[in-house]
Amino acid sequence: MSRRIAAPWQSQHTNNVSGSASSIAQDAETNLVFALARASGRRTLDLAAVSDWQRLLQLASDENALIVLRDFLLRGNATSLPLPIGRYLAMLALDREYRMRLLEKRLEESLIALNGAGIDVLLLKGSALACTAYRSFGARPMRDIDLLVRPEQADTARALMLEGGWELDPDVPGDRSYGTHHHLPPLRDTGASGVRLEIHRSLLPAGHPFRFRDDEIWRDARRVTLGDGHALVMQPAHHAVHVAIHFAWSHMLKMGAWHAFRDLDTLMDSGRLQWDTFIDTAAEWGAASCCYWTLRLGCALSDLAVPSECMERLEPRIPELLRGPLMRHFANGLMRSGTVCPSARLDRALWSFAMQPRRNGHGAVRPWLVSLDLLFALNETARIADNDADDSPFLQMRRSSRYLTGILA
């Protein structure tokens, strides 16, 4: 969970400015943060348009982009940066770098313990890319360590971790609530890192609709080392498609966008990602629409360099006349400014229309229908079931009609 930035200065409110070529309204601060997701840094960025510096730092903190923002400014882009803000950003970035060094050390220690017990480990998400495509853990900040182990070894792995400086987190539900979830209840570091550890027994929750088996992931994985520890990582196409599924399906295109875009761009820029293999994998897994919308949003918000042929092969059977408004809807949910969809029902209907789950072979499975035991335990069932309950049907319809008019304009 992100922390609020309490800055030692007074910020000025900034008006929204026109954003990308895709008619997505972005304020200057959001535009800058999302532009920084393009790891290769080829996009021309306009720092002079930024006026709400506290908002910029808060957005960068929320997206875990403080180090990237600091590095961008250090490359000679800080001419208009107020000195107190530069100092505060430097302090925040140094703190994140320190935490990443602690995280890397804790991960190496954990791998050594698991290796010694003969437990197979596959790194997921940020830790996998920090060991491969990125130059360091500081270049790929993260708040959690995600490890995949064989299902039959999950409890043994947890017991080892509890002996090695991790502890149960009293703020999360227990095992019963995670019965169908893809990872055990998160553990937290007993030291000063603030890091959490998630031991996964599968890539996705039980009952997910995608056509892959975990043994396929293990079979094609590649070996990496971290100090004296070793683990496996997914082959690049598998990792890239998993990034898209995690963002577009698990998080319904609502959170994790910045890291999703930057991870994909880093894989592209490193030469590790082969487009034909990526597209074939997306089709085989039933994840073509997840990949399409992740890449399209990444192109619009972060200027990702995706070949047009790739987008054409992935695109859903929806007229472009409707794809544009759908993208504006998804962008609205990411911008944290401007109009947000007023209805949970409408939001789900638009997501389903865009993702075409039945056409992708998902049947009746939807992300809000899996791991319901965990959602109940987290007291989120009211929001998941219906966040429109307090409004009259007429008011719901009026707000939804106004919103649809806005994204169709």
Buried (B, 14 or more C-beta within 10 A) or exposed (E): EEEEBEBEEEBEEBEBBEBBEBBBBBBBBBBBBBBBBBBEBEBEBEBEBBBBBBBBBBBBBBBBBBBBBBBBBEEEBBEEBEEEBBEBBBEBBEEBBEBBBBBBBBBBBBBBBBBEEEBBBBBBBBBBBBBBBBEEBBBBBBBBBBBBBBEEBBBBBBEBBEEBBBEBEEEBBEEEBBEBBBBBBBBBBEEEBEBBBBBBBBBBBEEBBBBBEBEEBBEEBBEBEBEEBBBBBBBBBBBBBBBBBBBBBBBBBBBBBBBBBBBBBBBBBBEBBBBEBBBBBBBBBBBBBBBBBBBBBBBBBBBBEBEEEBBEBBBBEBEEEEBBBBBBBBBBBBBBBBBEBBBBEBBBEBBEBBBBBEEBEBEEBBBBEBBBBBBEBBEEEEEBEEBBEEBEEEEBEEBBEEBBEBBEE
